[in-house]
Amino acid sequence: MHASILKYFAEVARSGSIRKASDELHVATSAVSRQIKKLEDELGTPLFERFSDGLRLTSAGEIVLRHAKETLHEYEIMKSNLGDLHGKSTGRVHIAALDSLAIQFLPEFVSSFHKKHPAVDFRIRTDNYNNIFRFLAEGDVDIGVTFDLARPHDMKLIHGVPMPLMVIVSRTHPLARQRSVTLQECAQFNMLLQLDNEVMSSMIAVELGALNRVGRTLVATNNQMMLKPLILSGEGVAFFTPLGLLRELEAGEAVAIPIAGSKLHNLEVGIVVSRRRQLTHATEVVAKAMGEELAKFGEKINAVVGR
């Protein structure tokens, strides 16, 4: 019902590249380029500025993007409502989540949900919590799974579970037998840090500054999967929630230790949606089911960490 040109345009705007958009859409680059040119000719104005490193929306392009997003979203609502008439959930749900959730929780959730609702498919991206809120605000995703920290007023928490940031070490690490540790004790060992950890930085800025002055950072990366083998081999101390390490904690390969005297005990991870965006029936079903599964996942983590 809706021209492919809207999907092409929205994807090029998101990725800032015709080549990246064509890869995501599984369409030839030349076809995407022709559609963009056709749309610009039809509207009589450039929609993108062309630079050597990619494309950026013009002021006119921003206006067209708002229309494209609204139209495509209304189309998804219509499809979902039609499916509801026949007693089934159908449609596509876009999710942005913390990268730790993509290790175990989200794959297990998608697999389980798909068995009950095979007509629903997913588009999932991972990012930090600030960007997740931005994606929700701009209508790029339907559901965010992130820390419920400084949540904007136009965001609604569907379901949340306590999920403290903890010290993660291997079972053979000298700190592994302690009931709690201070950041000063952690500074005696090599640190394995996650780059752009805004949550940790914002809540313990003073302590983190002292830690950086005293301790030695062996590795800093934005990829938790890279740090996991280093944690398990005893190379150093990491700071994570247990979300992406449940299997290793259950197997006794890693240990999660509370940080003494830290505000990080009060963190909560939750399912978040925009108050300004009408949810499709499929999105509502996904959000409800995901909240239930996140609660169960949190209970598993509490049982393992507390044993």
C-alpha positions as CSV (number, residue, x, y, z in Angstrom):
1,M,0.0,0.0,0.0
2,H,2.9,2.4,0.7
3,A,5.6,3.0,-1.8
4,S,8.9,1.4,-1.1
5,I,10.3,4.9,-1.5
6,L,9.3,5.8,2.1
7,K,11.1,2.8,3.5
8,Y,14.1,3.5,1.4
9,F,14.2,7.2,2.4
10,A,13.8,6.5,6.1
11,E,16.6,3.9,6.0
12,V,19.0,6.1,4.1
13,A,18.2,8.9,6.7
14,R,18.9,6.5,9.6
15,S,22.1,5.0,8.2
16,G,23.4,8.2,6.5
17,S,24.5,6.0,3.5
18,I,22.8,4.6,0.4
19,R,25.2,1.6,0.5
20,K,24.4,0.8,4.2
21,A,20.7,1.3,3.5
22,S,20.7,-1.1,0.5
23,D,22.5,-3.7,2.7
24,E,19.9,-3.4,5.4
25,L,17.0,-3.4,2.9
26,H,18.5,-6.2,0.8
27,V,18.0,-4.0,-2.3
28,A,20.5,-3.0,-5.0
29,T,22.3,0.2,-4.3
30,S,21.3,1.6,-7.7
31,A,17.6,1.0,-6.9
32,V,17.8,2.9,-3.6
33,S,19.7,5.7,-5.3
34,R,17.1,6.0,-8.1
35,Q,14.2,6.1,-5.6
36,I,15.9,8.9,-3.6
37,K,16.6,10.9,-6.7
38,K,13.0,10.3,-7.9
39,L,11.6,11.6,-4.6
40,E,13.8,14.7,-4.6
41,D,12.7,15.4,-8.2
42,E,9.1,15.0,-7.3
43,L,9.3,17.3,-4.3
44,G,11.5,19.7,-6.1
45,T,14.1,20.1,-3.4
46,P,17.2,18.3,-2.2
47,L,16.5,16.0,0.8
48,F,20.1,15.2,1.6
49,E,23.4,17.0,1.6
50,R,26.1,14.9,0.0
51,F,29.5,14.6,1.9
52,S,32.5,12.4,1.4
53,D,31.6,10.5,4.6
54,G,27.9,10.1,3.8
55,L,24.5,11.8,3.6
56,R,22.9,14.2,6.0
57,L,19.3,15.4,5.9
58,T,18.5,19.0,4.7
59,S,15.8,21.0,6.5
60,A,13.3,19.7,3.8
61,G,14.6,16.2,4.4
62,E,13.8,16.5,8.1
63,I,10.2,17.4,7.3
64,V,9.9,14.5,4.9
65,L,11.4,12.1,7.4
66,R,8.8,13.0,10.0
67,H,6.1,12.3,7.4
68,A,7.7,9.0,6.4
69,K,8.0,7.7,10.0
70,E,4.4,8.7,10.8
71,T,3.1,7.0,7.6
72,L,5.1,3.8,8.1
73,H,4.1,3.6,11.7
74,E,0.4,4.1,10.9
75,Y,0.7,1.3,8.4
76,E,2.1,-1.0,11.0
77,I,-0.7,-0.1,13.3
78,M,-3.2,-0.9,10.6
79,K,-1.6,-4.3,9.8
80,S,-1.5,-5.2,13.5
81,N,-5.1,-4.3,14.0
82,L,-6.1,-6.5,11.0
83,G,-4.2,-9.3,12.6
84,D,-6.0,-8.7,15.8
85,L,-9.4,-9.1,14.0
86,H,-8.3,-12.7,13.2
87,G,-7.1,-13.3,16.7
88,K,-3.4,-13.3,16.1
89,S,-0.5,-10.9,16.7
90,T,1.2,-9.8,13.5
91,G,3.7,-7.1,12.5
92,R,7.2,-5.9,13.1
93,V,8.5,-4.7,16.5
94,H,11.6,-2.5,16.7
95,I,13.6,-2.8,19.9
96,A,16.7,-1.0,21.3
97,A,18.4,-2.6,24.3
98,L,21.6,-2.7,26.3
99,D,24.2,-4.9,24.7
100,S,24.3,-7.2,27.8
101,L,20.7,-8.2,27.1
102,A,21.6,-9.4,23.6
103,I,23.9,-12.1,25.0
104,Q,21.2,-14.4,26.6
105,F,18.0,-12.7,27.5
106,L,16.9,-11.4,24.1
107,P,17.8,-14.5,22.1
108,E,15.9,-16.7,24.5
109,F,12.9,-14.3,24.6
110,V,12.7,-14.0,20.8
111,S,12.8,-17.8,20.4
112,S,10.1,-18.4,23.0
113,F,7.9,-15.6,21.7
114,H,8.2,-16.7,18.1
115,K,6.8,-20.1,18.9
116,K,3.6,-18.5,20.2
117,H,3.4,-15.6,17.7
118,P,5.0,-16.7,14.5
119,A,3.6,-13.7,12.5
120,V,5.6,-11.2,14.6
121,D,9.2,-10.3,13.6
122,F,11.8,-8.2,15.3
123,R,14.4,-5.6,14.4
124,I,16.8,-5.2,17.4
125,R,19.7,-2.9,17.9
126,T,22.0,-2.4,21.0
127,D,23.3,0.9,22.4
128,N,23.8,2.8,25.6
129,Y,20.9,4.0,27.7
130,N,21.0,7.6,26.5
131,N,20.8,6.6,22.9
132,I,18.0,4.2,23.6
133,F,15.8,7.0,25.0
134,R,16.7,9.1,22.0
135,F,15.6,6.3,19.6
136,L,12.3,6.1,21.4
137,A,11.8,9.8,21.3
138,E,12.5,10.0,17.6
139,G,10.2,7.1,16.8
140,D,13.1,4.8,15.5
141,V,12.1,2.0,17.9
142,D,8.9,0.9,19.6
143,I,10.4,-0.6,22.8
144,G,13.5,0.3,24.8
145,V,15.1,-2.1,27.4
146,T,17.5,0.0,29.4
147,F,18.4,1.4,32.8
148,D,15.5,3.3,34.4
149,L,17.8,6.3,35.2
150,A,16.9,9.9,34.7
151,R,14.0,8.7,32.5
152,P,12.5,11.5,30.4
153,H,8.9,12.5,31.4
154,D,7.6,11.4,28.0
155,M,8.8,7.9,28.5
156,K,6.7,5.3,30.3
157,L,8.1,2.4,32.3
158,I,6.2,-0.8,31.6
159,H,8.1,-3.1,33.9
160,G,11.3,-2.8,35.8
161,V,13.6,-5.2,37.8
162,P,16.4,-4.3,40.2
163,M,19.7,-4.9,38.5
164,P,22.7,-3.5,40.4
165,L,26.1,-2.8,38.9
166,M,28.6,-5.2,40.5
167,V,32.2,-6.2,40.5
168,I,32.7,-9.2,38.2
169,V,35.8,-11.4,38.6
170,S,36.7,-15.0,37.8
171,R,36.3,-17.6,40.5
172,T,40.1,-17.8,41.0
173,H,40.5,-14.1,41.5
174,P,41.8,-12.9,44.9
175,L,38.6,-10.9,45.4
176,A,36.2,-13.7,44.6
177,R,35.6,-14.9,48.2
178,Q,34.7,-11.4,49.5
179,R,31.1,-10.6,50.4
180,S,31.6,-7.0,49.2
181,V,34.4,-4.9,47.8
182,T,35.3,-1.2,47.7
183,L,36.5,0.5,44.5
184,Q,39.8,1.1,46.3
185,E,40.3,-2.6,46.7
186,C,39.5,-3.1,43.0
187,A,42.1,-0.5,42.1
188,Q,44.8,-2.9,43.3
189,F,44.2,-5.1,40.2
190,N,44.0,-4.6,36.5
191,M,40.7,-3.1,35.5
192,L,38.6,-4.2,32.5
193,L,36.4,-1.2,31.7
194,Q,33.5,-0.6,29.4
195,L,33.9,2.6,27.3
196,D,31.2,5.2,27.5
197,N,29.6,3.6,30.7
198,E,27.5,6.6,31.3
199,V,25.6,5.0,34.2
200,M,28.7,4.2,36.2
201,S,30.2,7.6,35.4
202,S,27.1,9.6,36.4
203,M,26.5,7.8,39.7
204,I,30.0,7.5,41.1
205,A,31.8,10.2,39.3
206,V,34.1,11.1,42.3
207,E,34.9,7.5,43.1
208,L,35.6,6.7,39.5
209,G,37.9,9.6,39.1
210,A,39.9,8.4,42.1
211,L,39.9,4.9,40.6
212,N,41.3,6.1,37.3
213,R,44.1,7.9,39.2
214,V,45.1,5.0,41.3
215,G,44.2,1.9,39.3
216,R,45.5,0.6,36.0
217,T,43.1,0.0,33.1
218,L,44.3,-3.0,31.2
219,V,41.5,-2.9,28.6
220,A,38.7,-0.4,27.8
221,T,36.2,-1.3,25.1
222,N,32.6,-0.8,24.2
223,N,32.1,-4.5,23.6
224,Q,31.2,-6.7,26.6
225,M,31.9,-9.9,24.7
226,M,35.5,-8.9,24.4
227,L,35.9,-8.4,28.1
228,K,34.2,-11.7,29.1
229,P,37.2,-14.0,28.2
230,L,39.5,-11.7,30.1
231,I,37.3,-11.8,33.1
232,L,37.1,-15.5,33.1
233,S,40.9,-16.0,32.7
234,G,41.4,-13.8,35.8
235,E,43.1,-10.9,34.0
236,G,41.3,-8.2,36.0
237,V,38.2,-6.7,37.5
238,A,35.2,-5.6,35.6
239,F,32.1,-3.6,36.5
240,F,28.8,-4.9,35.0
241,T,25.3,-5.9,35.9
242,P,25.0,-9.7,35.9
243,L,22.6,-9.5,32.8
244,G,25.1,-10.8,30.3
245,L,26.9,-13.2,32.6
246,L,24.2,-15.4,33.9
247,R,25.5,-18.6,32.4
248,E,29.0,-18.0,33.7
249,L,27.6,-17.2,37.2
250,E,25.5,-20.3,37.2
251,A,28.4,-22.4,36.2
252,G,30.6,-20.9,38.9
253,E,33.1,-19.6,36.4
254,A,32.5,-16.0,37.4
255,V,31.6,-14.2,40.7
256,A,29.5,-11.1,41.1
257,I,30.4,-9.0,44.2
258,P,28.4,-6.0,45.6
259,I,30.3,-2.7,45.6
260,A,30.4,-1.4,49.2
261,G,29.1,2.1,49.8
262,S,28.0,2.6,46.3
263,K,24.8,4.1,44.8
264,L,25.0,1.4,42.1
265,H,22.9,-1.0,44.2
266,N,19.8,1.0,43.3
267,L,19.9,0.5,39.6
268,E,16.8,-0.9,37.8
269,V,16.5,-2.2,34.2
270,G,13.1,-1.9,32.6
271,I,10.9,-2.0,29.5
272,V,10.3,1.5,28.3
273,V,8.0,3.0,25.7
274,S,7.1,6.5,24.5
275,R,4.0,8.1,25.9
276,R,3.6,10.0,22.6
277,R,3.6,7.0,20.3
278,Q,0.6,4.8,19.8
279,L,1.7,1.2,20.1
280,T,0.7,-1.5,17.7
281,H,-1.1,-4.5,19.1
282,A,2.0,-6.6,18.4
283,T,4.2,-4.1,20.3
284,E,1.8,-4.3,23.3
285,V,1.9,-8.1,23.3
286,V,5.7,-8.1,23.0
287,A,6.1,-5.5,25.8
288,K,3.9,-7.4,28.2
289,A,5.5,-10.7,27.5
290,M,9.0,-9.2,27.7
291,G,8.2,-7.7,31.1
292,E,7.1,-11.0,32.4
293,E,10.3,-12.8,31.1
294,L,12.5,-10.0,32.4
295,A,11.1,-10.5,35.9
296,K,11.8,-14.2,35.7
297,F,15.3,-13.5,34.4
298,G,15.9,-11.1,37.3
299,E,14.8,-13.8,39.8
300,K,17.3,-16.2,38.3
301,I,20.1,-13.7,38.6
302,N,19.2,-12.9,42.2
303,A,19.2,-16.6,43.1
304,V,22.6,-17.1,41.6
305,V,24.2,-13.9,43.0
306,G,22.7,-14.4,46.5
307,R,23.8,-18.1,46.9
